[in-house]
Amino acid sequence: MKRRLVLGVLLMTVLGGCGLLQEGVMSDSVSDGRVEDPRETGPGDIDPGEVERGVLKGRVVDERGRPIEGAEVVADNQLLYDSNEVVRTGGDGRYRVATNIGATFHASATITRRYNGREYSLSLAPDDDAPFAGPSGAIRNFTWKLAGEKPGGLGFYGGKVLFRVDLNDQLDADTFLDDEKVRLTLVPDGPLIDGSEGSRIVRTATRNGDGSGLEDVPIGRYRITADYEGRPLAVKLRGGGDYAQEVVADFTPVMTGVHWIELELGLPRG
């Protein structure tokens, strides 16, 4: 009996070393058949380097790589309207949510920040914007970007500075001003919405789907001046105030991820 036991142990050792012993065969461990709910695992336990079946997971950071707590991640079920799972990131910026149903999902993420007395809901940039099969699972990491183009041609992470210009040239009644010859200068008045130091922006206006102005401007408070081929323009906020040489303006939230500054411009009178 002892000889048979020893031979059996030696046989198991040889087979295991050759890779011929399958996982779970001749094992002392016993499974109770339960599948762990991925949502029961804390964010700090997530390994973002490996895809897990039936789980969407990842990490949210700012452009300096610092984790963002409280970001909202949505796993949107593409087959059923308004059917999704929503989760928030932990202190290490990580999240995970179960997607183990027969449907295709798309992941998106936003953060909310209060800045100069206003609340902004900001879209985050995914490292991969492709939909995925829920049972297969996926990793989707997100970065808070102040500027840059969104996936799918859906605009920019920065805001728009839009203007209407008085087309009449007071020095020449037969001449009308061309809004694409207007140049705007924006000087940050304090830190940007993420606390970083902004840069001076000098750009000529272009036309876009919402009007004329500048696109993809990092959200912040700016001192704004304008000129037309070198001739100073008077500027004011749209819908109120008096014309002046410059105006201090914050972006107005329009909807999630869309923020505008709206101005009125004109050549100085007299």
C-alpha positions in Angstrom: 0.0 0.0 0.0 2.8 2.4 0.9 4.5 1.6 -2.4 1.4 2.4 -4.4 1.0 5.7 -2.5 4.5 6.8 -3.2 4.2 5.9 -6.9 1.0 7.9 -7.1 2.6 10.9 -5.7 5.6 10.6 -8.0 3.2 10.2 -11.0 1.4 13.4 -10.1 4.6 15.3 -9.7 5.9 14.3 -13.1 2.6 15.1 -14.9 2.4 18.4 -13.1 5.9 19.3 -14.1 5.3 18.5 -17.7 2.1 20.6 -17.8 -0.1 17.5 -18.4 -2.1 17.8 -15.2 -5.1 20.0 -16.0 -6.2 22.7 -13.6 -8.7 21.3 -11.1 -7.8 17.6 -11.6 -6.8 15.9 -8.3 -7.2 19.1 -6.5 -8.1 19.4 -2.8 -9.9 22.7 -3.4 -13.7 22.7 -3.7 -15.8 25.4 -5.4 -19.3 26.2 -4.1 -20.4 27.2 -7.6 -21.0 30.9 -6.7 -19.9 33.7 -9.0 -18.5 36.7 -7.2 -20.3 40.0 -7.9 -17.6 42.3 -9.3 -19.2 45.3 -7.6 -18.4 43.7 -4.2 -14.7 44.3 -4.7 -13.3 47.6 -3.6 -11.7 50.0 -6.1 -8.3 49.6 -4.5 -8.2 45.9 -5.4 -8.6 46.4 -9.2 -5.8 45.4 -11.5 -6.5 47.5 -14.6 -4.0 45.5 -16.7 -6.1 42.5 -17.3 -9.6 42.3 -18.8 -12.1 40.4 -16.6 -15.1 38.7 -18.2 -18.4 40.5 -17.5 -16.7 43.5 -15.9 -16.0 47.0 -17.1 -13.2 48.6 -15.1 -10.4 51.2 -15.4 -9.0 54.4 -13.9 -9.7 58.1 -14.2 -6.8 60.6 -13.9 -6.1 64.2 -14.8 -3.5 65.3 -17.4 -0.7 65.1 -14.7 -1.6 61.5 -13.9 -3.2 62.2 -10.6 -6.3 60.0 -9.7 -9.7 61.7 -9.7 -12.2 60.6 -7.0 -15.9 60.9 -7.6 -15.9 60.8 -11.4 -19.1 59.3 -12.8 -18.6 56.4 -15.2 -21.6 55.1 -17.3 -21.8 51.7 -18.9 -24.6 52.4 -21.4 -26.5 49.4 -22.7 -26.7 49.9 -26.4 -29.6 47.5 -27.0 -32.1 48.9 -24.4 -32.9 52.7 -24.4 -31.9 54.5 -21.2 -30.6 51.3 -19.6 -27.2 51.6 -18.0 -25.0 51.1 -15.0 -23.5 54.0 -13.2 -20.5 53.9 -10.8 -18.2 56.5 -9.2 -14.4 56.3 -8.9 -12.8 55.8 -5.5 -9.9 57.7 -4.0 -7.4 56.0 -6.3 -9.4 56.9 -9.4 -10.4 53.3 -10.1 -13.8 51.9 -10.8 -15.5 48.7 -11.8 -19.0 47.7 -12.8 -20.7 44.4 -13.8 -21.7 44.1 -17.5 -22.3 40.4 -17.6 -25.5 40.4 -19.7 -26.0 39.7 -23.4 -25.7 43.2 -24.7 -23.2 45.7 -26.2 -22.0 48.5 -23.9 -20.4 51.9 -24.5 -18.5 53.5 -21.6 -18.4 57.3 -20.9 -17.3 59.4 -18.0 -17.8 62.9 -16.6 -16.8 64.9 -13.6 -18.5 67.9 -11.9 -16.4 70.9 -10.7 -17.4 74.1 -9.1 -15.5 77.1 -10.4 -16.0 80.8 -9.7 -19.4 80.2 -8.4 -20.6 78.0 -11.3 -21.0 74.3 -11.6 -19.5 72.6 -14.7 -20.2 69.1 -15.9 -17.1 68.0 -18.0 -16.7 65.1 -20.4 -13.6 62.9 -19.9 -11.4 61.5 -22.7 -11.5 57.7 -23.1 -8.3 55.8 -24.0 -10.7 53.6 -26.1 -14.1 54.7 -27.3 -15.2 51.5 -28.9 -18.3 49.6 -27.7 -17.8 46.1 -26.2 -19.7 43.0 -25.5 -20.9 42.9 -21.9 -20.0 39.3 -21.2 -16.5 39.8 -22.6 -15.7 42.7 -20.3 -13.4 45.6 -21.1 -10.9 48.2 -19.7 -11.7 51.8 -20.3 -9.4 54.5 -18.7 -10.3 58.2 -18.8 -8.3 61.4 -18.6 -9.6 64.9 -17.7 -8.4 67.0 -20.7 -8.9 70.7 -20.8 -8.6 70.8 -24.6 -8.5 68.5 -27.6 -10.9 66.8 -30.0 -13.5 64.4 -28.7 -13.9 61.0 -30.4 -16.2 60.7 -33.3 -16.0 64.3 -34.3 -18.3 65.3 -31.4 -16.6 68.7 -30.7 -13.8 69.6 -28.3 -13.1 69.3 -24.6 -12.5 73.0 -24.4 -15.2 75.6 -24.6 -16.2 78.1 -27.3 -15.8 81.9 -27.3 -18.5 83.1 -29.7 -19.3 86.7 -30.8 -21.6 88.8 -32.9 -20.0 91.8 -34.6 -21.5 95.0 -35.7 -20.8 94.7 -39.4 -20.9 98.5 -40.1 -17.5 100.2 -40.4 -18.0 103.7 -39.1 -15.1 105.0 -41.1 -16.4 103.7 -44.4 -20.2 103.3 -44.8 -19.8 101.1 -47.8 -17.5 98.6 -46.0 -18.8 95.7 -43.9 -16.6 93.9 -41.3 -15.7 90.2 -42.0 -16.0 88.2 -38.8 -13.2 85.9 -39.9 -10.8 88.8 -39.8 -11.5 89.4 -36.1 -8.7 88.4 -33.7 -9.3 87.6 -30.0 -6.8 87.8 -27.2 -7.5 85.9 -24.0 -5.4 86.3 -20.9 -6.2 83.9 -18.0 -7.4 85.8 -14.9 -6.4 83.3 -12.3 -5.9 79.5 -12.5 -7.9 77.3 -14.9 -10.7 75.0 -13.7 -8.3 72.2 -12.9 -6.1 74.6 -10.8 -3.3 74.8 -13.5 -1.8 77.9 -14.9 -3.3 78.9 -18.2 -1.5 80.4 -21.2 -2.3 83.6 -23.2 -4.3 82.8 -26.3 -4.2 84.9 -29.5 -6.2 83.5 -32.4 -8.2 84.6 -35.4 -11.8 83.7 -35.4 -13.4 80.9 -37.5 -16.9 80.0 -38.3 -18.4 76.9 -36.7 -21.8 75.3 -36.2 -22.7 77.7 -33.3 -21.4 80.9 -34.9 -18.1 82.8 -35.2 -15.3 82.7 -32.7 -12.7 80.4 -31.1 -13.1 76.7 -30.4 -11.4 74.4 -27.9 -10.5 77.0 -25.2 -9.6 75.6 -21.8 -12.3 76.4 -19.2 -11.2 79.3 -17.1 -11.8 83.0 -16.5 -10.3 85.3 -19.1 -9.6 89.0 -19.8 -10.7 89.3 -23.4 -9.8 92.0 -26.0 -10.4 92.0 -29.8 -9.1 93.7 -32.9 -10.0 93.8 -36.6 -6.8 93.7 -38.8 -5.0 95.6 -36.0 -7.8 98.1 -35.3 -9.1 97.7 -31.7 -12.7 96.5 -31.3 -15.0 97.4 -28.4 -16.2 94.3 -26.5 -19.0 93.4 -24.1 -20.8 90.4 -22.9 -23.8 89.5 -25.0 -27.1 90.7 -23.7 -25.8 93.2 -21.2 -23.3 95.8 -20.1 -21.5 98.6 -21.9 -18.8 98.3 -24.6 -15.3 98.6 -23.2 -11.7 97.9 -24.3 -11.8 94.6 -22.5 -14.1 92.3 -20.7 -13.6 89.7 -17.9 -15.7 86.6 -18.6 -16.4 83.1 -17.4 -17.8 80.3 -19.5 -21.5 79.6 -19.2 -22.5 75.9 -19.0 -24.8 75.0 -21.8 -25.0 71.2 -21.3 -22.7 68.4 -20.2 -19.4 69.1 -21.9 -20.6 72.2 -23.7 -19.6 75.7 -22.4 -19.7 79.1 -24.1 -18.6 82.7 -23.6 -20.8 84.9 -25.8 -19.6 88.4 -26.8 -20.7 91.4 -28.8 -18.0 93.3 -30.7 -17.9 96.6 -32.7 -15.6 99.4 -33.8 -15.4 102.2 -31.2 -17.9 104.9 -31.8 -16.7 108.4 -32.7 
